[in-house]
Amino acid sequence: MNCRKSLKVRKQLLLIGVILVFGGCAHQLSEDFNDVVLKLNTPRLIDKYQRRHFSYATTREGYGCGGVNISHSTAQCSESYIFRSKKGNCAAYTTFAVYCLRQAGYEAYPLKIYSRRPSWFVPEAYHRNYHYVALYKDQNKWYVMDNGRGSWPRGIIGPFNSIEDLPYKILNIEGKKKKK
């Protein structure tokens, strides 16, 4: 009888342990995300982290940002999407970079630019004529972080004295108020 009770108690303890371990996983993800974001406190660290930990998602791999339509905006693309999945498109890379830059105190925006060759950087991508990059300001100079390309991430580009000096045809700067 004691052997059965002991076995039952062991099973219950094992079940409680499993619940604690796996029940804590969802909470652990958010802690890990927040911890990583706090550590990524410079543009160079963010750039390096993206290159080492994320890869471009092709159409066959669930391309994008969780099925979100990015043709007008990155607003519905979660900053943690690429962190969780380790893969994403230019909007996912940009959303993560902009979030980290803002948390580190930089002025940063998703920048939608015109792409001359719509799908030249991702052969399996759907046809489009735009690309997202992260625009940020550091010591009164503008920079672009562009890691969301399938074939070759460009990293940090700049400095530029003004947004008008950027080497792109700008379609939209999300959230930036225009000067009057």
HUNORHU-V438479 format. One record per residue. N is the residue number from 1. RES is the residue in three letters. SS is DSSP state (2 for helix, 1 for strand, 0 for the rest). PSI is psi in degrees with one decimal (NA if undefined). NEAR is the number of other ideal C-beta (glycine too) atoms within 8 Angstrom. Layout:
BEGIN
<<N;RES;SS;PSI;NEAR> <N;RES;SS;PSI;NEAR>>
END
This chain:
BEGIN
<<1;MET;0;-45.1;4> <2;ASN;2;-34.2;5> <3;CYS;2;-40.1;6> <4;ARG;2;-43.1;7> <5;LYS;2;-43.0;8> <6;SER;2;-42.1;8> <7;LEU;2;-40.5;8> <8;LYS;2;-42.5;8> <9;VAL;2;-41.9;8> <10;ARG;2;-43.1;8> <11;LYS;2;-41.4;8> <12;GLN;2;-42.0;8> <13;LEU;2;-39.9;8> <14;LEU;2;-43.1;8> <15;LEU;2;-43.5;8> <16;ILE;2;-42.3;8> <17;GLY;2;-42.8;8> <18;VAL;2;-43.7;8> <19;ILE;2;-43.6;8> <20;LEU;2;-41.9;8> <21;VAL;2;-52.5;8> <22;PHE;2;-28.5;7> <23;GLY;2;-28.4;8> <24;GLY;2;-9.0;8> <25;CYS;2;-44.9;8> <26;ALA;2;-41.8;7> <27;HIS;2;-39.6;8> <28;GLN;2;-37.6;8> <29;LEU;2;-48.2;9> <30;SER;2;-36.4;9> <31;GLU;2;-43.8;8> <32;ASP;2;-43.5;8> <33;PHE;2;-49.7;11> <34;ASN;2;-39.6;8> <35;ASP;2;-44.1;8> <36;VAL;2;-45.4;10> <37;VAL;2;-41.8;10> <38;LEU;2;-36.3;8> <39;LYS;2;-27.2;7> <40;LEU;0;73.4;11> <41;ASN;0;10.0;7> <42;THR;0;154.8;7> <43;PRO;2;-39.5;12> <44;ARG;2;-40.7;7> <45;LEU;2;-39.9;10> <46;ILE;2;-46.6;14> <47;ASP;2;-48.9;13> <48;LYS;2;-42.3;8> <49;TYR;2;-45.8;10> <50;GLN;2;-43.2;14> <51;ARG;2;-34.1;10> <52;ARG;2;-31.7;5> <53;HIS;2;-16.3;6> <54;PHE;0;153.7;13> <55;SER;1;158.1;5> <56;TYR;1;133.5;11> <57;ALA;0;123.4;12> <58;THR;0;173.7;10> <59;THR;2;-43.2;7> <60;ARG;2;-22.9;6> <61;GLU;2;18.8;7> <62;GLY;0;31.7;8> <63;TYR;0;132.9;11> <64;GLY;0;-143.3;12> <65;CYS;0;60.7;16> <66;GLY;0;29.9;8> <67;GLY;0;6.8;5> <68;VAL;0;136.9;9> <69;ASN;0;116.8;5> <70;ILE;0;10.3;12> <71;SER;0;-25.8;5> <72;HIS;0;-29.3;4> <73;SER;0;158.0;8> <74;THR;0;4.1;12> <75;ALA;0;-35.0;5> <76;GLN;0;-0.2;8> <77;CYS;0;115.0;13> <78;SER;0;139.6;8> <79;GLU;0;-22.2;10> <80;SER;0;-3.3;9> <81;TYR;2;-53.5;14> <82;ILE;2;-29.0;14> <83;PHE;2;-43.0;10> <84;ARG;2;-44.6;8> <85;SER;2;-20.6;11> <86;LYS;0;5.8;8> <87;LYS;1;150.2;11> <88;GLY;1;175.2;15> <89;ASN;0;-170.5;13> <90;CYS;2;-34.5;10> <91;ALA;2;-39.6;16> <92;ALA;2;-44.3;18> <93;TYR;2;-46.1;16> <94;THR;2;-45.2;16> <95;THR;2;-43.8;16> <96;PHE;2;-47.7;16> <97;ALA;2;-46.4;15> <98;VAL;2;-42.9;14> <99;TYR;2;-48.5;10> <100;CYS;2;-42.6;12> <101;LEU;2;-44.3;14> <102;ARG;2;-40.3;10> <103;GLN;2;-29.1;9> <104;ALA;0;0.7;10> <105;GLY;0;8.3;4> <106;TYR;0;149.5;10> <107;GLU;1;119.8;6> <108;ALA;1;147.6;11> <109;TYR;1;148.0;12> <110;PRO;1;130.5;16> <111;LEU;1;121.4;16> <112;LYS;1;120.3;11> <113;ILE;1;157.5;12> <114;TYR;1;137.0;10> <115;SER;0;117.0;11> <116;ARG;0;-45.1;4> <117;ARG;0;100.9;5> <118;PRO;0;-46.7;7> <119;SER;0;28.5;10> <120;TRP;0;-25.9;6> <121;PHE;0;-10.5;10> <122;VAL;0;100.5;10> <123;PRO;0;-31.7;5> <124;GLU;0;4.2;7> <125;ALA;0;152.9;13> <126;TYR;0;154.8;6> <127;HIS;0;124.6;6> <128;ARG;0;160.9;9> <129;ASN;0;32.2;6> <130;TYR;1;166.5;10> <131;HIS;1;144.6;12> <132;TYR;1;139.5;15> <133;VAL;1;162.5;14> <134;ALA;1;125.4;16> <135;LEU;1;130.9;13> <136;TYR;1;160.2;15> <137;LYS;1;132.4;9> <138;ASP;1;119.2;8> <139;GLN;0;50.7;3> <140;ASN;0;19.7;3> <141;LYS;1;149.7;10> <142;TRP;1;142.7;14> <143;TYR;1;159.3;14> <144;VAL;1;135.0;14> <145;MET;1;118.8;17> <146;ASP;1;87.8;12> <147;ASN;0;-4.3;13> <148;GLY;0;50.7;15> <149;ARG;0;142.6;13> <150;GLY;0;-46.2;8> <151;SER;0;-34.5;5> <152;TRP;0;106.0;5> <153;PRO;0;144.0;9> <154;ARG;0;-17.1;7> <155;GLY;1;-142.5;9> <156;ILE;1;129.7;9> <157;ILE;1;133.0;9> <158;GLY;1;-176.4;8> <159;PRO;1;158.2;7> <160;PHE;1;139.1;10> <161;ASN;0;-31.2;6> <162;SER;0;166.0;6> <163;ILE;2;-33.2;9> <164;GLU;2;-21.5;4> <165;ASP;2;-8.5;8> <166;LEU;0;144.0;11> <167;PRO;0;37.8;4> <168;TYR;0;156.9;9> <169;LYS;0;111.7;5> <170;ILE;1;126.6;11> <171;LEU;1;-35.6;7> <172;ASN;1;142.6;7> <173;ILE;1;104.7;11> <174;GLU;0;124.4;11> <175;GLY;0;-7.7;6> <176;LYS;0;126.6;6> <177;LYS;0;136.7;4> <178;LYS;0;140.9;4> <179;LYS;0;142.3;3> <180;LYS;0;NA;2>>
END
